[in-house]
Amino acid sequence: MKRTENKKQGIEGMDELLQAVEMVKRGDDSYFHVIYEKTRGMALAVIRKYNRDQADHEDILQETYLKAYTHMG
């Protein structure tokens, strides 16, 4: 895939993420899965970088999204 195509897809993905955040802020919780799917991989990478205990990763991830959801409302 060409570099410009990757950039375009990244922008489109960011637009979708921002729209999902806005919808959740407006009270439509059904969009939270979009936020989760778009950010889960990066969030796990950060968690793994700072916490080596693999048993904690999913718990930390869950707490992170719970806090994010709580602060959007």
Phi, psi and omega in degrees: 000139181287156182301319181293327177292319177299317180296318180298316179295324178296319178293316179298320178295322178293319177301316180297319179296314180297321177295320179296318178300315180298319179294320178295318178300328179279356176106003180265090184295343183295345180272354183296330179298329177295316179300314181299310183295323182284337187243351185303313183299314180292320179298317178296323178297318179293316179300315180297327180293322186259347180225112184278347182279100185302331180296337181271344189304309182294323178296316179295318179300314180298316178298321179298313181288329176296316178295317179299314180298316180299320182281346177280335186274000000 
